[in-house]
C-alpha cells in the first residue's frame, strides 16, 4: 500500500520560520511496513499520510498530486516497483521525481537496475528506523537544497537529456519531430502560444522551437516575452515552411525549414541547433564542463546504496591523481571504435577490500573475490554515465571492467578526477577521460 505524506520537518530557519513543507508518497503493499513508515514519517518529518496499495494506484495518486518524494516498494502485485519507476522515468513531467526504493532484496543486479533508473537511495527491510531516518533526512535535505523544475530550475531526466519545447499547431508534424528528437531531448509539445508559455514557466526548456503562424501569442511576441523569464531558453529557433524575410529573423537564434522527410528534417535541425559539433569535441566538452556533477551523483548513489553508507566528496588535496594501488577501468566505445571514454575507480588495497566486504556482506580479500565486487561498483557507475551520454546523442557500448593498475600511468589521460570518502572511512577516487 502507499502513503502520501504532506508536512513539515522539525527544522526551522534562524528567524523562526517553519521549514519547507513536503509531500511524500510511500508505496508498499504490506500493512506492517505501511504503519512503520507512516509513524516514522509523521514523527520525524510531521507528515500527513494517505495510503494506496500498488504501483498503479501510486501513478494515479501522482497524477492527482505530484509529491516531492516517493518511497517505493520493489515487490508488489499489479505493478511492482521497477515497472512503476520506469513509467515515471518515461514521463516528461515526472522524470526527475526523487524516488527511494524499499525492499527486502539486496541482489546486486536488482540494485544496479534501480540505480540506473535514477533512485535517490535504497532502504532494506526489515527497516532499521534510526538508519532509515538518517538516510531519508539526507534525501530530503537534497530536495530542499536542489528544488525540482516546478520551482523554476530546468529539468533533465536521469540520463541528462535537456528539455525541448516544441510549439506547433500541426499534430502530425509535432509527432514526427518528437520521434526524431526524443532520444536526445525531453520533448514537450504545445499547439498554441499560451499553452506553451504555461509549460515554459513550470518547466523551463533549454531549447525552444516556435512554428511560424501562431495565433494570439504569436512566435515573435512569444520569443520576446520568454526571454524575460528567470530561466530563458539557451536557444530559440523559428520553424518555417518557405523563405523567411530578414526582418522576420530578429529575435531568434536561428531558423529551421520544415520538411516531412524525417532524415531531411533531422539533418536541418542538427545543422542549426547542434552546430555540427564533432563527437570527440562534444565528449571532451561534456567531461570538462557538464559531467562532473553527474559522475559525483552516480558514484555517491552507487556506492552509497550498494554499501549502505553515506558517501561524500573528499578534499581537493586528494585530487592530485588516481591512487594506483587498486585501479579498475571500464571503456565506453563507439561501434566503429573511433570514439571512446574511460571511467576509472581507484583506492588503496585496504579500502578496496573494505568497500567490497560491505558489498558482499563479509570481509573478503582481494584474491578471494573483492576485486570482482570492486569492479561491479564501477560497472554500475559506468552504466549511469553511458546512459547520460546516450541521451546527449553519443551512443557508446560499455565494455568489460578490467584491472588497469599495472598499466603505465601515462597510458590513460584522466581529464576528471574526483575524490570521495565514506562514513566508514574508506577513501576512493572516480576518474573519467577520453580514449
Residue pairs with C-beta under 8 A, 6 or more apart in sequence:
1 27
1 28
1 29
1 30
1 31
1 34
1 51
1 52
1 53
1 54
2 25
2 26
2 27
2 28
2 34
2 50
2 51
2 52
2 53
2 54
2 57
2 58
2 61
3 24
3 25
3 26
3 27
3 28
3 34
3 37
3 38
3 41
3 49
3 50
3 51
3 71
4 23
4 24
4 25
4 26
4 48
4 49
4 50
4 51
4 52
4 61
4 65
4 67
5 22
5 23
5 24
5 25
5 26
5 38
5 41
5 42
5 45
5 47
5 48
5 49
5 50
5 67
6 21
6 22
6 23
6 24
6 47
6 48
7 21
7 22
7 24
7 41
7 42
7 45
7 46
7 47
7 48
8 18
8 19
8 20
8 21
8 22
8 45
8 46
9 19
9 22
9 44
9 45
9 46
9 137
9 140
10 19
10 44
10 45
10 46
11 19
12 18
12 19
13 19
19 144
20 144
22 45
22 47
22 67
22 68
22 69
22 140
22 143
23 65
23 66
23 67
23 68
23 69
24 41
24 45
24 47
24 67
24 68
24 69
24 70
24 71
25 58
25 61
25 62
25 67
25 69
25 70
25 71
26 34
26 37
26 38
26 41
26 49
26 70
26 71
26 72
26 102
27 52
27 54
27 55
27 58
27 70
27 71
27 72
27 73
27 76
27 81
27 84
28 34
28 37
28 71
28 73
28 76
28 102
29 53
29 54
29 73
29 76
29 77
30 73
33 73
33 102
33 125
33 127
34 51
36 127
36 129
37 71
37 102
37 127
38 47
38 49
38 51
40 127
40 129
40 132
40 133
40 136
41 47
41 49
41 136
42 48
42 49
44 133
44 136
44 137
45 136
45 140
50 61
52 58
52 60
52 61
53 76
54 76
54 77
54 78
54 79
55 72
55 76
55 78
55 79
55 80
55 81
55 83
55 84
55 87
56 78
56 79
56 84
58 70
58 72
58 79
58 84
59 79
59 84
59 87
59 88
61 67
62 70
62 88
62 94
62 97
66 93
66 94
66 97
66 150
67 97
68 98
68 143
68 148
69 98
69 99
69 100
69 120
69 139
69 140
69 143
70 88
70 97
70 98
70 99
70 100
71 99
71 100
71 102
71 123
71 136
72 81
72 84
72 85
72 99
72 100
72 101
72 102
73 81
73 101
73 102
73 103
74 80
74 81
74 82
74 101
74 102
74 103
74 105
74 110
74 114
75 81
75 103
75 104
75 105
79 87
81 101
81 103
81 114
82 110
82 113
82 114
82 117
85 99
85 101
85 114
85 117
85 118
85 119
86 117
88 94
88 95
88 97
88 99
89 95
89 117
89 118
89 157
89 158
92 163
92 186
92 187
92 188
92 203
93 203
95 155
95 156
95 157
95 158
95 186
96 118
96 148
96 149
96 155
96 156
96 157
96 158
97 148
98 120
98 139
98 142
98 143
98 148
99 118
99 119
99 120
100 119
100 120
100 121
100 122
100 123
100 135
100 136
100 139
101 114
101 119
101 121
101 122
101 123
102 122
102 123
102 125
102 127
103 110
103 122
103 123
103 124
103 125
104 124
104 125
104 126
106 124
108 306
108 359
108 376
111 122
111 305
111 306
112 302
112 306
112 376
112 379
112 380
112 383
114 122
115 122
115 298
115 301
115 302
115 305
115 306
115 380
115 384
116 158
116 380
116 383
116 384
116 387
117 158
118 157
118 158
119 301
119 305
120 139
120 142
120 301
121 135
121 136
121 138
121 139
121 301
121 304
121 305
122 305
122 306
122 308
123 132
123 135
123 136
124 308
131 308
138 310
146 153
147 153
148 155
149 155
149 202
149 203
149 204
150 202
150 203
152 204
152 230
152 231
153 204
153 231
154 162
154 163
154 203
154 204
154 205
154 206
154 231
155 163
155 186
155 203
156 162
156 163
156 186
157 186
157 391
158 384
158 387
158 388
159 387
159 388
159 390
159 391
160 290
160 294
160 387
160 388
160 389
160 391
160 392
161 184
161 185
161 186
161 391
161 392
162 185
162 186
162 205
162 206
162 207
163 185
163 186
163 188
163 203
163 204
163 205
163 206
163 207
164 181
164 185
164 186
164 187
164 188
164 205
164 206
164 207
164 208
164 209
165 188
165 189
165 190
165 196
165 199
165 200
165 205
165 207
165 208
165 209
165 233
166 174
166 177
166 178
166 187
166 188
166 189
166 190
166 209
167 189
167 190
167 191
167 192
167 193
167 196
167 208
167 209
167 210
167 211
167 214
167 219
167 222
168 174
168 177
168 189
168 190
168 191
168 209
168 211
168 239
169 191
169 192
169 211
169 213
169 214
170 211
171 191
172 260
173 211
173 258
173 260
174 189
174 191
176 260
176 262
176 265
177 187
177 209
177 265
177 269
178 187
178 189
179 262
180 262
180 265
180 266
180 269
181 187
181 266
181 269
183 390
183 391
183 393
184 391
184 392
184 393
185 207
188 199
188 203
188 205
190 196
190 199
192 214
192 215
192 216
192 217
193 214
193 215
193 216
193 217
193 218
193 219
193 221
193 222
194 216
194 217
196 217
196 222
197 217
197 222
197 225
197 226
200 208
200 226
200 229
200 233
201 229
204 229
204 230
204 231
204 232
204 233
205 233
206 233
206 234
206 235
207 233
207 234
207 235
207 237
207 273
208 223
208 226
208 233
208 235
208 236
208 237
209 237
209 239
209 256
210 219
210 222
210 223
210 236
210 237
210 238
210 239
210 252
211 219
211 238
211 239
211 240
212 219
212 238
212 239
212 240
212 241
212 244
213 219
214 222
217 225
219 238
220 248
220 251
223 236
223 238
223 251
223 252
224 251
226 232
226 233
226 236
227 236
235 253
235 254
235 273
236 251
236 252
236 253
237 252
237 253
237 254
237 255
237 256
237 272
237 273
238 244
238 248
238 249
238 252
238 254
238 255
238 256
239 255
239 256
239 258
240 255
240 256
240 257
240 258
241 257
241 258
244 255
249 255
254 272
254 273
255 272
256 268
256 269
256 272
256 273
257 268
258 265
259 265
259 268
270 276
274 393
277 285
279 334
279 339
279 394
280 339
280 434
282 392
282 393
282 394
283 339
283 341
283 389
283 394
283 434
284 415
284 434
286 389
286 392
286 394
287 341
287 415
287 416
287 432
287 433
287 434
288 415
288 416
291 385
291 388
291 416
291 432
292 416
292 418
294 384
294 385
294 388
295 343
295 381
295 385
295 416
295 418
295 430
295 432
296 313
296 418
297 384
298 380
298 381
298 384
298 385
299 311
299 381
299 418
299 420
299 430
300 311
300 312
300 313
300 420
301 384
302 377
302 380
302 381
302 384
303 311
303 355
303 377
303 381
303 420
303 422
303 428
304 310
304 311
304 422
306 359
306 377
306 380
307 355
307 358
307 359
307 422
307 424
308 358
309 358
309 422
309 423
309 424
310 422
310 423
311 420
311 421
311 422
311 423
312 420
312 421
312 422
312 423
313 418
313 419
313 420
314 419
314 420
314 421
314 427
315 419
318 419
318 427
318 429
319 417
319 418
319 419
319 429
320 417
321 409
321 414
321 417
322 344
322 346
322 414
322 417
322 429
322 431
323 346
323 347
323 348
323 427
323 428
323 429
324 346
324 405
324 409
325 346
325 347
325 348
325 349
325 352
325 405
326 346
326 347
326 348
326 349
326 351
326 352
326 366
326 371
326 374
326 405
327 344
327 345
327 346
327 403
327 404
327 405
328 344
328 345
328 346
328 371
328 374
328 375
328 378
328 401
328 402
328 403
328 404
328 405
329 342
329 343
329 344
329 345
329 378
329 401
329 402
329 404
329 412
330 342
330 343
330 344
330 378
330 379
330 382
330 398
330 399
330 400
330 401
330 402
331 340
331 341
331 342
331 398
331 399
331 435
332 340
332 341
332 342
332 343
332 382
332 385
332 386
332 389
332 396
332 397
332 398
332 399
333 339
333 340
333 396
333 397
333 399
333 435
334 340
334 395
334 396
334 397
335 397
339 394
339 396
340 396
340 434
340 435
341 385
341 389
341 396
341 432
341 433
341 434
341 435
342 412
342 414
342 431
342 432
342 433
342 434
342 435
343 378
343 381
343 382
343 385
343 430
343 431
343 432
344 378
344 404
344 412
344 414
344 429
344 430
344 431
344 432
345 374
345 377
345 378
345 381
345 428
345 429
345 430
345 431
346 405
346 428
346 429
346 431
347 355
347 374
347 426
347 427
347 428
347 429
348 427
349 366
351 426
351 427
351 428
352 366
352 370
352 371
352 374
352 428
353 363
353 364
353 365
353 366
353 370
354 424
354 425
354 426
355 373
355 374
355 377
355 422
355 426
355 428
356 364
356 369
356 370
356 371
356 373
356 374
357 363
357 364
357 370
358 424
359 373
359 376
359 377
360 369
360 370
360 373
364 370
364 373
371 403
375 401
375 403
376 401
378 401
379 398
379 401
381 430
382 398
382 401
383 398
385 432
386 396
386 398
389 395
389 396
390 396
404 411
404 412
412 433
412 435
413 433
413 434
414 431
414 432
414 433
415 432
415 433
415 434
416 431
416 432
416 433
417 429
417 430
417 431
418 429
418 430
418 431
419 427
419 428
419 429
420 427
420 428
420 429
420 430
421 427
421 428
